Amino acid sequence: MADPVLTTERLILRPPEAGDLPFVQAQMNTPAVMRFLGGTPRSEDEVAASFQVDLEAFASGDHRRWTVWSKDRDCRVGGCGLFRVYTEAAPDALKGEHEIGWTLAEPFWGRGYATEAAREVLVFDFGEQGLAHIYSQTSESNQPSTRMMQELGFTHLPQLGYVDPLYPPRDNPTTVWRLTGEEWEAL
């Protein structure tokens, strides 16, 4: 399958390219953006290594984190996609499962872009990919993402929640949510 480009009314989700790294370094690795992603920005080398993994994984189809662009502004606003749960602290029942995640640059928060992008990724992954279920995770303190998961139809699974030692105490416990293909179809 060719690398898919997804579109919504306001957004274009396209495969990541090497030229996206400066945006990721400057706009996606700030204290505000990283607040719920470990608490502190990562080094340039860490960001570059993680970005390279995303490029290779997207090309192989292993996981897909699209670059999200605003159509009307013709600029990058963030990223959204599906990947595997790799967190060491996660319960065994969750490890290796498909997880959706999103990250937006701070100037684009509060516009509904993350929800719009996530919906399109869910359409692709439940439809084109035929996945049976998709998980999402956040910290209990991340109320914007919690509200978004609820809006998208995800169900909270408290029995899968866990403490992740890589995150500060204020961002624990991690809450786990799931959406099945059947639930998605019923929305």
C-alpha positions as semicolon CSV with decimal commas, in nm:
position;residue;x (nm);y (nm);z (nm)
1;M;0,000;0,000;0,000
2;A;0,128;0,346;-0,086
3;D;0,177;0,577;0,208
4;P;-0,172;0,714;0,262
5;V;-0,257;1,083;0,281
6;L;-0,571;1,153;0,483
7;T;-0,781;1,467;0,453
8;T;-1,056;1,631;0,655
9;E;-1,244;1,955;0,609
10;R;-0,961;2,156;0,764
11;L;-0,661;1,924;0,775
12;I;-0,422;1,719;0,567
13;L;-0,253;1,424;0,736
14;R;0,049;1,318;0,534
15;P;0,339;1,082;0,594
16;P;0,632;1,234;0,782
17;E;0,932;1,350;0,582
18;A;1,290;1,421;0,684
19;G;1,221;1,793;0,638
20;D;0,969;1,781;0,924
21;L;1,239;1,735;1,187
22;P;1,305;2,108;1,245
23;F;0,934;2,163;1,316
24;V;0,930;1,871;1,557
25;Q;1,243;2,002;1,729
26;A;1,114;2,360;1,762
27;Q;0,738;2,331;1,803
28;M;0,667;1,985;1,940
29;N;0,942;1,966;2,202
30;T;0,850;2,265;2,419
31;P;0,776;2,254;2,794
32;A;0,404;2,314;2,730
33;V;0,372;2,044;2,463
34;M;0,579;1,797;2,664
35;R;0,382;1,865;2,984
36;F;0,185;1,539;2,952
37;L;0,457;1,351;2,762
38;G;0,711;1,308;3,037
39;G;0,722;1,662;3,165
40;T;1,036;1,799;3,006
41;P;1,163;1,852;2,653
42;R;1,405;1,592;2,521
43;S;1,750;1,652;2,376
44;E;1,785;1,719;2,004
45;D;1,950;1,379;1,963
46;E;1,661;1,202;2,142
47;V;1,403;1,382;1,926
48;A;1,598;1,305;1,608
49;A;1,630;0,936;1,700
50;S;1,260;0,908;1,783
51;F;1,168;1,087;1,462
52;Q;1,387;0,850;1,258
53;V;1,206;0,554;1,416
54;D;0,874;0,711;1,311
55;L;0,997;0,763;0,954
56;E;1,111;0,402;0,923
57;A;0,803;0,260;1,094
58;F;0,568;0,460;0,871
59;A;0,748;0,339;0,559
60;S;0,722;-0,023;0,676
61;G;0,357;0,010;0,782
62;D;0,446;-0,094;1,138
63;H;0,296;0,222;1,279
64;R;0,185;0,549;1,134
65;R;0,220;0,893;1,290
66;W;0,103;1,140;1,030
67;T;0,217;1,500;1,012
68;V;-0,094;1,718;1,053
69;W;-0,123;2,030;0,837
70;S;-0,381;2,308;0,839
71;K;-0,530;2,353;0,491
72;D;-0,619;2,720;0,529
73;R;-0,286;2,821;0,685
74;D;-0,074;2,580;0,479
75;C;0,136;2,502;0,784
76;R;0,217;2,211;1,011
77;V;0,016;2,198;1,332
78;G;0,122;1,866;1,486
79;G;0,103;1,492;1,454
80;C;-0,149;1,213;1,501
81;G;-0,129;0,843;1,445
82;L;-0,130;0,484;1,550
83;F;0,158;0,295;1,707
84;R;0,213;0,001;1,941
85;V;0,209;0,027;2,319
86;Y;0,574;-0,004;2,416
87;T;0,572;0,134;2,771
88;E;0,758;-0,104;3,003
89;A;0,528;-0,022;3,296
90;A;0,212;-0,103;3,099
91;P;0,022;-0,418;3,196
92;D;0,106;-0,722;2,984
93;A;-0,249;-0,721;2,842
94;L;-0,176;-0,381;2,686
95;K;0,177;-0,430;2,554
96;G;0,197;-0,456;2,177
97;E;-0,161;-0,335;2,127
98;H;-0,247;-0,053;1,887
99;E;-0,263;0,290;2,048
100;I;-0,370;0,621;1,897
101;G;-0,197;0,939;2,004
102;W;-0,184;1,306;1,908
103;T;0,038;1,602;1,973
104;L;-0,020;1,959;1,858
105;A;0,203;2,264;1,866
106;E;0,077;2,503;2,134
107;P;-0,048;2,779;1,895
108;F;-0,301;2,529;1,758
109;W;-0,454;2,405;2,084
110;G;-0,826;2,450;2,145
111;R;-0,933;2,453;1,779
112;G;-1,054;2,094;1,755
113;Y;-0,767;1,991;1,528
114;A;-0,662;1,696;1,744
115;T;-1,015;1,553;1,752
116;E;-1,058;1,605;1,377
117;A;-0,726;1,437;1,299
118;A;-0,791;1,148;1,540
119;R;-1,133;1,082;1,383
120;E;-0,974;1,049;1,041
121;V;-0,703;0,817;1,175
122;L;-0,975;0,603;1,336
123;V;-1,167;0,591;1,005
124;F;-0,852;0,468;0,834
125;D;-0,750;0,216;1,098
126;F;-1,092;0,065;1,159
127;G;-1,188;0,080;0,790
128;E;-0,880;0,034;0,572
129;Q;-0,675;-0,159;0,826
130;G;-0,966;-0,357;0,974
131;L;-0,849;-0,329;1,334
132;A;-1,075;-0,481;1,599
133;H;-0,989;-0,230;1,872
134;I;-0,761;0,066;1,946
135;Y;-0,637;0,188;2,282
136;S;-0,547;0,535;2,401
137;Q;-0,365;0,639;2,717
138;T;-0,316;0,958;2,912
139;S;-0,246;1,071;3,262
140;E;-0,537;1,125;3,496
141;S;-0,434;1,493;3,508
142;N;-0,462;1,543;3,130
143;Q;-0,824;1,648;3,119
144;P;-0,820;1,782;2,759
145;S;-0,714;1,441;2,623
146;T;-0,955;1,262;2,856
147;R;-1,244;1,472;2,723
148;M;-1,131;1,407;2,368
149;M;-1,124;1,029;2,422
150;Q;-1,475;1,045;2,564
151;E;-1,591;1,252;2,267
152;L;-1,440;0,997;2,028
153;G;-1,632;0,715;2,200
154;F;-1,350;0,548;2,394
155;T;-1,438;0,354;2,711
156;H;-1,228;0,393;3,024
157;L;-1,074;0,064;3,142
158;P;-0,970;0,129;3,504
159;Q;-0,847;-0,228;3,547
160;L;-0,565;-0,153;3,298
161;G;-0,451;0,172;3,462
162;Y;-0,096;0,179;3,592
163;V;0,178;0,394;3,740
164;D;0,452;0,484;3,492
165;P;0,780;0,564;3,671
166;L;0,899;0,761;3,366
167;Y;0,637;1,026;3,444
168;P;0,629;1,262;3,741
169;P;0,385;1,183;4,025
170;R;0,146;1,459;3,913
171;D;0,097;1,267;3,586
172;N;0,018;0,932;3,743
173;P;-0,169;0,712;3,724
174;T;-0,192;0,647;3,352
175;T;-0,550;0,589;3,245
176;V;-0,624;0,344;2,965
177;W;-0,911;0,371;2,719
178;R;-1,034;0,144;2,437
179;L;-1,257;0,181;2,134
180;T;-1,371;-0,125;1,940
181;G;-1,455;-0,134;1,572
182;E;-1,814;-0,223;1,660
183;E;-1,841;0,077;1,893
184;W;-1,692;0,300;1,624
185;E;-1,945;0,177;1,366
186;A;-2,230;0,247;1,609
187;L;-2,130;0,613;1,658
